Amino acid sequence: MPGHRQPRLYQSLNNVIDEEEEDGGNTPSQDSFDDVTREEGPQEPGRSSLPGISRFKSHFVTTFEPFSVRSCCVHVFPVVGEEGLKDSSSPRRISKTCVKNVLTVVLIFIYLLLTAVAIFLAYQTISDFLEKLSQPVMSVTYKEVDSFSPPGVALFPGNAQLLSCKHHYHDYIPALVNPGKPQPGDCEFRNVTYVGPFSNGTQKHAVVVRGPSDVRNKELIFMQFSLNETQEDFSAITYMLFARFSDLTASENKSEFMRDCERNYSTWTFSGGFRTWVKMSLVNTAGKNNQGVEFRQESSVVKFNDKRQESEQTNQLFFVVFEWRDPYIQEIRLVVTANPWSSIAILCGVFMALFKAANFAKLTIQWIIRMRKRHLKHKSRELNSIN
């Protein structure tokens, strides 16, 4: 290093001066100067012909000027040491610069990746929330009861005649006595005449019967109809079920009530010459604005063995049984699974990630600027030292 070589050179020159003074002003020999130059170390090619060294050699024999010699060494030898130091340290500086550039690119890439992921999560969260909000799911629950509210069974016999209507229990129906003849019954019913909503002003006649309610004892009602109609190829009776028979009895305008029921409820049929067994189930549906009641049913058909005389077989007979299928009420509700609080929490997490990414980018930029300033500072220092 130049800092270590200069003191040794100065010390050698001082020794030469001291020897000259001790010898009484004798002129130092050429060998002493050569020793000083050899102790200083090897020089680069072309350095030996410097004019400063030549002048120093020519004047050293006659006159001795310490200050001029020291100034010449300071100007000559440190330059050699600084250039060697620069050459030896430049590869290391280049490698550090490359590593810093690579790290900078990696940090910027990570920042862009985090930002893209946060934006994607925010978009996906908002899309899922809007989709769930517009498409609620159906929640189905079953409520067990001991008895149902008696439903209303509205039958539209047309030209058919109601022969009997009786309540039975435990799925037991006794044998028929005098089929085709009127029989005593214990059912409660109402006769309603109204103008149908879809019949273009045609009046309709309905026989509304109070349905079964005791589901534990398997209560049922059994009805018989007869129809003397030989001109038709097929014959059937239409019926309709609505929620509560008490709604009809409590209604002031029964015709309007039946018109609304026909508009809102479905209708089914059962045909003549068979016994149709209808098992009902009740479904309560809770929508966004209102609630509705719907009946679902399972039916089975058994052929009637007509043992009457041929003269009496011209009257076609209808048999129908109404019973509850099970003691469960099915409740259907529309549930919106989109929870705004969970969506807000997810969005808060996404925005926090964006904030952290922005802070990370800020620190990265500051680090890049600091490294750039440091690099320029070192570069300017090297240029100053070379000059």
C-alpha positions in Angstrom: 0.0 0.0 0.0 1.2 3.6 -0.6 0.6 4.6 2.9 3.2 2.0 4.1 5.8 2.5 1.4 6.2 6.3 1.8 7.5 6.2 5.5 10.1 3.6 4.6 11.3 5.7 1.7 11.4 8.8 3.9 13.3 6.9 6.6 15.9 5.7 4.1 16.4 9.2 2.8 16.8 10.5 6.3 19.4 7.9 7.1 21.4 9.0 4.0 21.2 12.6 5.2 22.3 11.7 8.7 25.3 9.7 7.3 26.2 12.7 5.2 26.2 15.0 8.1 28.3 12.6 10.2 30.9 12.3 7.4 31.4 16.0 7.5 29.6 16.9 4.4 30.9 14.1 2.2 28.9 13.5 -0.9 26.9 10.3 -0.8 27.8 7.7 -3.3 25.8 6.3 -6.1 25.4 3.0 -4.2 23.5 4.6 -1.4 21.0 6.0 -3.9 20.6 2.6 -5.6 19.9 1.1 -2.2 17.2 3.5 -1.6 15.6 2.8 -5.0 15.9 -1.0 -4.5 14.3 -0.7 -1.1 11.4 1.2 -2.5 10.5 -1.8 -4.7 10.2 -2.6 -8.4 8.7 0.0 -10.7 6.6 -0.3 -13.7 8.2 -0.2 -17.1 8.9 3.3 -18.2 9.0 4.7 -14.7 12.9 4.8 -14.5 13.1 7.4 -17.3 11.0 9.9 -15.4 12.6 13.4 -15.5 12.1 13.9 -11.8 14.4 10.9 -11.1 17.0 12.0 -13.6 17.2 15.5 -12.1 17.3 14.0 -8.7 20.3 11.8 -9.6 22.1 14.7 -11.3 21.7 17.1 -8.4 22.1 14.6 -5.6 26.0 14.5 -6.0 26.6 18.2 -5.8 23.7 19.6 -3.8 21.3 17.9 -1.5 17.7 19.2 -1.2 15.5 17.0 1.1 12.3 18.7 0.3 12.6 18.3 -3.4 13.4 14.6 -3.1 10.4 13.9 -0.8 8.1 15.9 -3.1 9.2 13.8 -6.0 8.6 10.5 -4.2 5.3 11.6 -3.1 4.3 12.3 -6.6 5.8 9.2 -8.2 5.3 6.3 -5.9 1.7 6.8 -4.5 0.3 6.8 -8.0 1.6 3.3 -8.5 0.0 2.0 -5.4 -3.4 3.6 -6.0 -3.6 2.2 -9.5 -2.7 -1.3 -8.1 -5.4 -0.9 -5.5 -8.0 0.1 -8.1 -7.1 -2.8 -10.3 -7.3 -5.3 -7.5 -10.6 -4.1 -6.1 -12.6 -3.4 -9.3 -13.7 -7.1 -9.9 -15.2 -7.2 -6.4 -17.1 -3.9 -7.0 -18.5 -5.2 -10.2 -19.7 -8.4 -8.6 -21.4 -6.4 -5.8 -23.1 -4.2 -8.4 -24.4 -7.3 -10.2 -25.8 -8.8 -7.0 -27.5 -5.5 -6.1 -29.1 -5.3 -9.6 -30.4 -8.9 -9.4 -31.8 -8.3 -5.9 -33.5 -5.1 -7.1 -35.2 -7.0 -10.0 -36.3 -9.8 -7.7 -37.8 -7.3 -5.2 -39.7 -5.5 -7.9 -41.0 -8.8 -9.3 -42.2 -9.9 -5.8 -44.0 -6.5 -5.4 -45.7 -6.9 -8.8 -46.7 -10.5 -7.9 -48.2 -9.5 -4.6 -50.1 -6.6 -6.2 -51.6 -8.9 -8.9 -52.6 -11.5 -6.3 -54.3 -8.9 -4.1 -56.2 -7.4 -7.1 -57.4 -10.9 -8.1 -58.6 -11.7 -4.6 -60.5 -8.5 -4.4 -62.2 -9.1 -7.8 -63.0 -12.7 -6.9 -64.5 -11.7 -3.5 -66.7 -9.0 -5.0 -67.9 -11.4 -7.8 -68.7 -14.2 -5.4 -70.6 -11.8 -3.2 -72.8 -10.5 -6.0 -73.4 -14.0 -7.4 -74.5 -15.3 -4.0 -76.7 -12.3 -3.4 -78.6 -12.7 -6.7 -78.8 -16.6 -6.4 -80.0 -17.6 -2.9 -79.9 -21.3 -2.0 -82.9 -23.4 -0.8 -82.9 -24.5 2.8 -85.2 -27.5 3.5 -86.3 -28.4 7.1 -88.9 -30.9 8.4 -91.2 -30.1 11.3 -92.9 -32.9 13.1 -96.5 -32.4 14.2 -99.2 -34.5 16.0 -102.0 -33.2 13.9 -102.5 -31.0 10.9 -104.9 -28.2 10.4 -107.8 -29.7 8.5 -107.3 -28.9 4.8 -110.0 -28.0 2.3 -110.7 -30.6 -0.4 -112.6 -29.0 -3.2 -114.2 -31.4 -5.7 -115.7 -30.5 -9.0 -118.1 -33.4 -9.7 -119.9 -31.8 -12.7 -122.8 -34.1 -13.4 -121.6 -36.7 -10.8 -123.5 -37.1 -7.5 -121.8 -37.4 -4.1 -123.1 -40.7 -2.5 -121.2 -40.8 0.8 -118.3 -39.3 2.7 -117.1 -40.8 6.0 -114.1 -40.6 8.3 -112.1 -43.7 9.1 -109.0 -44.4 11.1 -105.9 -46.7 11.0 -106.1 -47.1 7.2 -109.2 -49.4 7.6 -112.1 -49.0 5.1 -115.0 -51.4 5.7 -116.5 -53.4 2.9 -118.9 -51.6 0.6 -122.6 -52.0 1.3 -124.9 -51.3 -1.7 -122.4 -49.5 -3.9 -124.0 -47.0 -6.1 -126.6 -46.1 -3.5 -126.5 -43.1 -1.1 -125.0 -43.8 2.2 -124.9 -41.9 5.5 -121.8 -39.9 6.1 -120.1 -37.7 8.8 -118.1 -35.2 6.7 -118.5 -31.5 6.9 -118.7 -29.8 3.5 -119.9 -26.6 1.7 -121.3 -26.1 -1.7 -119.9 -23.1 -3.6 -120.8 -21.7 -7.0 -118.5 -19.2 -8.6 -117.1 -18.0 -11.9 -113.8 -19.6 -12.6 -110.8 -17.3 -13.4 -109.8 -19.3 -16.5 -113.3 -20.4 -17.8 -114.3 -17.2 -19.7 -117.3 -16.4 -17.4 -118.5 -20.0 -17.1 -119.9 -20.9 -13.6 -118.4 -23.8 -11.7 -119.9 -25.8 -8.9 -117.6 -27.0 -6.1 -118.2 -29.3 -3.1 -115.7 -28.4 -0.5 -115.1 -31.1 2.2 -113.2 -30.7 5.5 -110.1 -32.9 5.2 -108.5 -35.2 7.8 -106.3 -33.8 10.6 -105.3 -36.7 13.0 -102.1 -37.9 11.5 -101.1 -40.1 14.5 -104.2 -42.3 14.2 -104.0 -42.2 10.4 -107.3 -40.5 9.9 -108.8 -40.6 6.4 -112.0 -39.7 4.5 -113.6 -42.0 2.0 -116.0 -40.6 -0.7 -118.2 -42.2 -3.3 -119.5 -40.6 -6.5 -121.8 -41.9 -9.2 -122.2 -40.6 -12.8 -124.8 -41.6 -15.3 -123.1 -40.5 -18.4 -123.0 -43.0 -21.3 -122.1 -40.6 -24.1 -118.5 -39.9 -22.9 -115.6 -42.2 -23.7 -113.6 -41.1 -20.6 -114.8 -39.7 -17.3 -113.0 -38.2 -14.3 -113.6 -35.8 -11.4 -111.3 -32.9 -10.8 -110.2 -31.9 -7.2 -108.1 -29.2 -5.6 -106.5 -28.9 -2.1 -105.9 -25.8 -0.1 -104.3 -25.1 3.2 -107.2 -24.7 5.8 -110.9 -25.5 5.6 -111.5 -22.8 8.2 -110.3 -20.1 5.7 -113.4 -20.9 3.6 -115.9 -20.9 6.5 -114.4 -17.6 7.8 -114.5 -15.9 4.4 -117.3 -13.4 3.7 -117.2 -13.9 0.0 -116.8 -17.6 -0.6 -117.0 -17.3 -4.4 -114.1 -14.9 -4.5 -112.2 -17.1 -2.1 -112.6 -20.1 -4.4 -111.6 -18.1 -7.4 -108.3 -17.1 -5.6 -107.7 -20.7 -4.6 -108.1 -21.9 -8.2 -105.7 -19.3 -9.4 -103.0 -20.2 -6.8 -103.3 -24.0 -6.3 -103.0 -26.9 -8.7 -105.7 -29.4 -9.6 -105.7 -33.2 -10.0 -108.2 -35.8 -11.2 -109.3 -39.3 -10.4 -111.1 -41.6 -12.8 -114.2 -43.8 -12.6 -114.1 -47.5 -12.0 -111.1 -47.3 -9.6 -110.4 -46.5 -6.0 -107.8 -43.7 -5.9 -105.8 -43.4 -2.7 -104.3 -39.9 -2.2 -101.6 -39.4 0.5 -101.0 -35.7 1.1 -97.9 -33.8 2.4 -97.7 -30.1 3.2 -94.9 -27.8 2.1 -94.5 -24.3 3.4 -92.4 -22.0 1.2 -90.9 -18.8 2.5 -89.8 -16.5 -0.3 -88.3 -13.1 -0.4 -91.6 -11.2 -0.2 -94.3 -13.6 0.9 -95.0 -17.2 2.1 -96.9 -19.9 0.2 -98.4 -23.3 1.0 -98.3 -26.2 -1.4 -99.6 -29.7 -1.3 -97.7 -32.7 -2.6 -99.3 -36.0 -3.0 -98.7 -39.6 -3.8 -101.6 -41.6 -5.3 -102.3 -45.3 -6.0 -105.1 -46.7 -8.0 -107.0 -50.0 -7.5 -109.5 -51.4 -9.9 -113.1 -51.7 -8.6 -114.7 -55.2 -9.1 -118.3 -54.2 -10.0 -120.7 -56.9 -8.8 -123.9 -55.1 -9.5 -126.5 -56.2 -12.0 -126.0 -55.2 -15.6 -128.9 -52.8 -15.5 -127.2 -50.9 -12.6 -123.7 -50.8 -14.2 -124.7 -47.9 -16.4 -124.0 -45.6 -13.5 -120.2 -45.3 -13.3 -118.8 -45.2 -9.8 -115.9 -43.1 -8.4 -114.0 -43.8 -5.1 -111.4 -41.6 -3.6 -109.5 -41.7 -0.3 -107.6 -38.7 1.3 -105.0 -39.3 4.0 -101.8 -37.6 5.3 -98.7 -39.4 4.3 -96.5 -38.6 7.3 -96.5 -36.2 10.4 -93.8 -33.9 8.9 -94.3 -30.5 7.4 -91.7 -29.6 4.9 -90.5 -26.0 5.2 -88.5 -24.4 2.4 -86.7 -21.1 2.8 -84.6 -19.1 0.5 -81.3 -18.4 2.2 -78.7 -15.8 1.0 -75.3 -17.3 1.7 -73.5 -14.1 0.9 -72.4 -12.7 4.3 -71.5 -9.0 3.9 -69.3 -9.0 7.0 -67.1 -11.9 5.8 -66.8 -10.2 2.5 -65.8 -7.0 4.1 -63.2 -8.8 6.3 -61.7 -10.4 3.2 -61.6 -7.1 1.4 -59.9 -5.5 4.4 -57.3 -8.2 4.4 -56.7 -7.6 0.6 -56.4 -3.9 1.1 -53.9 -4.5 4.0 -51.9 -6.7 1.6 -52.0 -3.9 -1.0 -50.8 -1.4 1.6 -48.0 -3.6 2.7 -47.0 -4.1 -1.0 -47.0 -0.3 -1.5 -44.9 0.2 1.6 -42.5 -2.5 0.4 -42.3 -0.8 -3.0 -41.5 2.5 -1.3 -38.7 1.0 0.7 -37.4 -0.7 -2.4 -37.3 2.5 -4.3 -35.6 4.3 -1.4 -33.0 1.5 -1.2 -32.3 1.8 -4.9 -31.9 5.5 -4.6 -29.5 5.1 -1.7 -27.5 2.5 -3.5 -27.3 4.7 -6.5 -26.1 7.7 -4.5 -23.5 5.5 -2.7 -22.3 4.2 -6.1 -21.9 7.7 -7.5 -20.1 8.8 -4.3 -17.6 6.0 -4.5 -17.1 6.6 -8.2 -16.4 10.3 -7.7 -14.0 9.5 -4.8 -12.0 7.2 -7.1 -11.8 9.8 -9.8 -10.6 12.4 -7.3 -7.9 10.0 -5.9 -6.7 9.2 -9.5 -6.5 12.9 -10.4 
